Each structure stands twice: as structure tokens, then as C-alpha cells.
Amino acid sequence: MDLTTLFIVLFAALLHASWNIALKKYASLETVIGQTILSALVGAVGVSYFGAISNTALLYLLLGAPFHVLARYFSIRAFLSGDLSQSYPMVRGTIPVMVALLSFIVLGETLSAFGFFAIFLMSLSVGALGWRGGKTPGNFDAKPLLYALLTAGSAAVYNVTDGAGIRVSENTLGFTFWLFLLDGLASSIVLSGFVYLKTGKVRPGLGVAGVAAGLIQLLSFGMILFAMKSAPIALVAAARETSILFALLLSSVLLKEKITGWRLASSCGILAATLMVRMS
């Protein structure tokens, strides 16, 4: 990965961590629904100007769209089940490993012994964080771990479909806006239905903070898609996981969440394993 692309991914990682801080601080399903509607609106405007993409790219978009919705839902449940410095590293840290495994299964890309060791280290670090990361030290908190793994699995699928799709799209901006549109529409419909079944009403809400967080999320994801155009998908996914450290710092400063030595060591293990995946 060249230096320019790396800086793009690192800035996207900072934006992504900032969005998740906002999600934890102001989150409600109504706010998330508002952000998905915002995504659809931005996508619709963009598609009207840059909409032409190849049929193959459109197929990748349709294949990945359900997994965008699932990842969004599971990530919300993960973040609301445990505090951010526990759930965020579990979600983000396992995605590159799953992307590498999915690439092996679907694309036939093999891993070296070094790569398998990276997977082992990742699993060990995630397990350690879940074991000591819950609200009661020393007790295993299974719920955020389960939702984190479901989020990571869904995100791994759409990382592969999005990365493959943007490379054959023949129009980077067009593909990006189509993704915003389809993801926004599908997510808003599914989440609105979920809220309506639970409460009998749906009141999407954003406010200034919600709009800002939504635009930050879109910008971050657009930058990642741009990086995937020229760099290996798993490499981009790995470099993006520097957001783990951004999130730990921001959650400590802004949300006053405690970062113990155990959590810091576990998170460093996740980051090390993430980088090792791409070094193998």
C-alpha cells in the first residue's frame, strides 16, 4: 500500500472511531434510522449525477446489501450490550481475519503459517478482551462477544463484495453512491419495521449531531472504498483497524470509560494480529 493510500485509510479509521463514539453517546434506533435515510438521500443525489456502473458491479452491490443491514443491526446490539472499549475492539479486530478466511474460501487465496498464527493471536486476544472486558472484572460477558462476531462476519462478506464490485464498476463515485442508496434504503426499511413491531411507532430523528455523525460515517466508508480500488481488500481492512486505538483513546476521554491494563494489552494483541494478517 502506498503512503497516500495508507494516510487515506488512517484518516478513515479516525472518522470511523469518531462515528462509533457518537453512536455510543447519542445512539437510539430512531437516530440510526435517520442516518440510514440520510445515506439514501445522499446516495440518490449522487446517483443522479454519477450513476452509471457496470452490470457486474450492480450484482456485487445486490449481493452485499443484506450484509450491510445485518452488520449495522448487530453492531448496534454489540455497542449497547457492552461498553465501547470492550465491544469496539471485538467487532473491528475480528473483521480482517474473517476477510482473510472468506478470501481463502471464495477466492482461493492461501495463508502462510505466519498467517495462521495471526488468526490464533487474534482469537486469543478477542477471547481475553471478552473474558476480562465486561462490566464485572473476571466474568465472561458473552452477549457483546456474540454480537461482535455476528457483526464481523456480516462485515467481512460485504468487504469482499464491495471491494470486488468497485474494481469492476468502471465508475468509483457511481458505485459509492449506489452503495449509499441501496444500503440506506434497505437499512431504513428493515430497522423501521423492527422499531414499529416493538413500539408501534417510528420517529426517525437526527438533529445536528446525528447529521454530522451520519456524514462522517459516509465519508469514512467512501474513503475505504476508494482505497480498495487500488490496494488489496484485506490490507485495507487490516490498516483500518487502527481505529481500535482511536476508539480506546476517544472513549476514555469523551465517555470516561476505564481502560485497564488487561484491555490495553488485549487491544494491542488484536492490532498486532490484524497487521500480521497482511504481513503473512
QUIURRA-V40201 format. One line per field, one symbol per residue. ss: DSSP state (a for helix, b for strand, c for the rest). A space follows every 10 residues. Layout:
ss=???
This chain:
ss=ccaaaaaaaa aaaaaaaaaa aaaaaaccaa aaaaaaaaaa aaaaaaaaaa ccccaaaaaa aaaaaaaaaa aaaaaaaaaa accaaaaaaa aaaaaaaaaa aaaaaaaccc ccaaaaaaaa aaaaaaaaaa aacccccccc caaaaaaaaa aaaaaaaaaa aaaaaaaccc caaaaaaaaa aaaaaaaaaa aaaaaaaaac ccccccaaaa aaaaaaaaaa aaaaaaaaaa ccaaaaaaaa ccaaaaaaaa aaaacccccc aaaaaaaaaa aaaaaaaaac
